[in-house]
Amino acid sequence: MKVVVLFSGGKDSALASILLEPFFDVELVTFAFDGFKTDKAARQAALVLDHPHRTIVFEDELLEEAIGMLLSAGYPRDGINRLHGQALEILSQDWEYLADGTKREDRVPMMTPERVKSLEDRMGVHYIRPLAGYGSRAINALAARHMDFETRPSELFPASDFEVGLRMALEERCGPQAHARIFPKNHMHTRVTRRKRI
């Protein structure tokens, strides 16, 4: 069986893909926005993990909707959750098994149980969260056992997740002040640099 994993190139989605390997053929998918080259970290990490990878570009209208949500709310949660849900909807058109690296403490991105049930019932898919039962310390320990990764400030765009594309697009459209007002300061992202073969 094949599972497609939403992949940012960071340790969480990488660990999720490794945990799925005994049960599935794993394919990694990264979502990006037209005009913003945000998938480089994910492509490099996919090579390290030795899994096939593809990039899917969101429609421009969805980017504009997500930016509008950021500006209206004054924080990124709703916009990122909108993109996450739409990415799963898109993947559910072609794959039966979908997965991501969301973990127990995550608030963003996150699918509510009601949205998960709706997605699975409407699309006939199975949505898997391999890290849902793990806390951050356990995930960090597992990740360190299976890979090398670096942790860098989000403003340097080290990963390939939804937030990176939104940061770039928001700064281009509204300037660095809007970017600084909406996104949290001192936020960090990880990027996988090497897989350890155990």
WOJO-V49863 format. One record per pair of residues at least 12 apart in sequence whose ideal C-beta (glycine too) atoms are under 10 Angstrom apart, sorted by the first residue. I is the first residue (numbers start at 1). J is the second residue. Records with the same first field share a line. If there is no record, write none. Layout:
# WOJO-V49863
I = J + J
This chain:
# WOJO-V49863
1 = 23 + 24 + 25 + 96 + 97 + 126
2 = 24 + 25 + 26 + 27 + 52 + 95 + 96 + 97
3 = 16 + 17 + 20 + 21 + 23 + 24 + 25 + 26 + 27 + 95 + 96 + 97 + 98 + 99 + 126 + 128 + 130
4 = 17 + 24 + 25 + 26 + 27 + 28 + 29 + 52 + 54 + 88 + 91 + 92 + 94 + 95 + 96 + 97 + 98 + 99 + 100 + 125
5 = 17 + 18 + 20 + 24 + 26 + 27 + 28 + 29 + 30 + 46 + 49 + 51 + 53 + 91 + 97 + 98 + 99 + 100 + 101 + 128 + 130
6 = 28 + 29 + 30 + 31 + 42 + 84 + 87 + 88 + 91 + 98 + 99 + 100 + 101 + 102 + 109 + 161 + 162
7 = 26 + 27 + 28 + 29 + 30 + 31 + 39 + 41 + 42 + 43 + 45 + 46 + 49 + 51 + 53 + 54 + 55 + 99 + 100 + 101 + 159 + 160 + 161 + 192
8 = 28 + 30 + 31 + 38 + 39 + 41 + 42 + 45 + 100 + 101 + 158 + 159 + 160 + 161 + 162 + 163 + 164 + 189 + 190 + 191 + 192
9 = 28 + 30 + 38 + 39 + 40 + 41 + 42 + 43 + 44 + 45 + 46 + 48 + 49 + 53 + 149 + 158 + 159 + 160 + 161 + 164 + 189 + 190 + 191 + 192 + 193
10 = 41 + 42 + 45 + 101 + 143 + 149 + 151 + 158 + 159 + 160 + 161 + 188 + 189 + 190 + 191 + 192
11 = 45 + 101 + 139 + 140 + 142 + 143 + 144 + 146 + 147 + 148 + 149 + 150 + 151 + 159 + 189 + 190 + 191 + 192
12 = 100 + 101 + 102 + 103 + 106 + 130 + 131 + 134 + 136 + 139 + 140 + 143 + 149 + 159 + 161 + 190 + 192
13 = 28 + 30 + 42 + 45 + 49 + 99 + 100 + 101 + 102 + 130 + 131 + 159 + 160 + 161 + 190 + 192
14 = 28 + 42 + 45 + 46 + 48 + 49 + 51 + 101 + 143 + 146 + 147 + 149 + 190 + 191 + 192 + 195
15 = 101 + 103 + 130 + 131 + 134 + 139 + 140 + 142 + 143 + 144 + 145 + 146 + 147 + 149 + 192
16 = 28 + 99 + 100 + 101 + 102 + 103 + 128 + 129 + 130 + 131 + 132 + 134 + 139
17 = 45 + 46 + 49 + 51 + 99 + 100 + 101 + 130
18 = 49 + 51 + 130 + 142 + 143 + 145 + 146 + 147 + 195 + 198
19 = 99 + 101 + 128 + 130 + 131 + 134 + 142 + 146
20 = 51 + 97 + 99 + 128 + 130
21 = 49 + 51
23 = 97 + 128 + 130
24 = 97 + 99 + 128
25 = 51 + 52 + 97
26 = 46 + 49 + 50 + 51 + 52 + 97 + 99
27 = 46 + 51 + 52 + 53 + 54 + 91 + 95
28 = 42 + 43 + 45 + 46 + 49 + 51 + 52 + 53 + 54 + 55
29 = 42 + 46 + 52 + 53 + 54 + 55 + 56 + 87 + 90 + 91 + 94 + 95 + 98 + 100
30 = 42 + 43 + 45 + 46 + 53 + 54 + 55 + 56 + 57 + 87 + 159 + 160 + 161 + 162 + 165
31 = 55 + 56 + 57 + 58 + 62 + 83 + 84 + 86 + 87 + 90 + 91 + 160 + 161 + 162 + 165
32 = 55 + 56 + 57 + 58 + 160 + 162 + 164 + 165
33 = 57 + 58 + 59 + 60 + 62 + 63 + 66 + 67 + 83 + 162 + 164 + 165 + 166 + 168 + 169
34 = 57 + 58 + 59 + 60 + 63 + 165
35 = 57 + 60 + 63 + 165 + 168 + 169 + 172
36 = 57 + 63 + 157 + 164 + 165 + 166 + 167 + 168 + 169 + 172
37 = 55 + 157 + 160 + 165 + 168
38 = 55 + 157 + 159 + 160 + 161 + 162 + 163 + 164 + 165 + 166 + 167 + 168 + 169
39 = 53 + 54 + 55 + 56 + 57 + 160 + 164 + 165
40 = 55 + 157 + 158 + 159 + 160 + 191
41 = 152 + 157 + 158 + 159 + 160 + 161 + 164 + 189 + 190 + 191 + 192 + 193
42 = 54 + 55 + 159 + 160 + 161 + 164 + 191 + 192
43 = 55 + 160
44 = 160 + 191 + 192 + 193
45 = 147 + 149 + 159 + 160 + 190 + 191 + 192 + 193 + 194 + 195
46 = 160 + 192
47 = 192 + 195
48 = 147 + 148 + 149 + 191 + 192 + 193 + 194 + 195
49 = 146 + 147 + 192 + 194 + 195
50 = 195 + 197
51 = 195
55 = 160
56 = 87 + 90 + 91
58 = 83 + 86 + 87 + 90 + 162 + 165
59 = 86 + 90
62 = 82 + 83 + 86 + 87 + 90
63 = 79 + 83 + 165 + 166 + 169 + 170 + 173
64 = 169 + 173
65 = 79 + 82 + 83 + 86
66 = 78 + 79 + 80 + 81 + 82 + 83 + 86 + 162 + 165 + 166 + 169 + 170
67 = 79 + 166 + 169 + 170 + 172 + 173 + 174 + 178 + 182
68 = 82
69 = 81 + 82 + 83 + 166
70 = 82 + 166 + 167 + 169 + 170 + 174 + 178 + 179 + 181 + 182 + 183
71 = 170 + 173 + 174 + 178 + 181 + 182
73 = 182
74 = 178 + 181 + 182
75 = 108 + 181 + 182 + 183 + 184
76 = 108 + 109 + 162 + 163 + 166 + 167 + 170 + 182 + 183 + 184 + 187
77 = 107 + 108 + 109 + 110
78 = 108
79 = 108 + 109 + 162 + 163 + 166 + 170 + 182
80 = 107 + 108 + 109 + 110 + 161 + 162 + 163 + 166
81 = 107 + 108 + 109 + 110 + 111 + 112 + 115 + 162
82 = 109 + 162
83 = 109 + 161 + 162 + 163 + 165 + 166
84 = 100 + 102 + 108 + 109 + 110 + 111 + 115 + 161 + 162
85 = 109 + 110 + 111 + 112 + 115 + 116 + 118 + 119
86 = 162
87 = 100 + 109 + 162
88 = 100 + 109 + 111 + 115 + 116 + 119 + 123 + 125 + 127
89 = 119 + 122 + 123 + 125
91 = 119 + 123 + 125 + 127
92 = 119 + 120 + 122 + 123 + 124 + 125 + 126 + 127
93 = 123 + 125
94 = 125
95 = 123 + 125 + 126
96 = 123 + 124 + 125 + 126
97 = 125 + 126 + 127 + 128
98 = 119 + 120 + 123 + 125 + 126 + 127 + 128 + 129
99 = 126 + 127 + 128 + 129 + 130 + 131
100 = 127 + 128 + 129 + 130 + 131 + 132
101 = 129 + 130 + 131 + 139 + 161
102 = 129 + 130 + 131 + 132
103 = 129 + 130 + 131 + 132 + 133 + 134 + 135 + 136 + 138 + 139
104 = 129 + 131 + 132 + 133 + 134 + 135 + 136 + 138 + 139
105 = 134 + 135 + 136 + 139
106 = 129 + 131 + 132 + 136
108 = 162 + 163
109 = 161 + 162 + 163
110 = 129
111 = 127 + 129
115 = 127
116 = 129
131 = 143
140 = 190
143 = 190 + 192
144 = 196
145 = 196 + 198
146 = 192 + 195 + 196 + 197 + 198
147 = 190 + 192 + 193 + 194 + 195 + 196
148 = 191 + 192 + 193 + 194 + 195 + 196
149 = 189 + 190 + 191 + 192 + 193 + 194 + 195
150 = 189 + 190 + 191 + 192 + 193
151 = 188 + 189 + 190 + 191
152 = 188 + 189 + 190 + 191
153 = 185 + 186 + 187 + 188 + 189
154 = 167 + 183 + 184 + 185 + 186 + 187 + 188 + 189
155 = 167 + 171 + 176 + 179 + 180 + 183 + 185 + 186 + 187 + 188 + 189
156 = 188 + 189 + 191
157 = 189 + 191
158 = 188 + 189 + 190 + 191
159 = 188 + 189 + 190 + 191 + 192
160 = 189 + 191
161 = 189
163 = 183 + 184 + 187 + 189
164 = 189
166 = 179 + 182 + 183
167 = 179 + 182 + 183 + 187
170 = 182 + 183
171 = 183
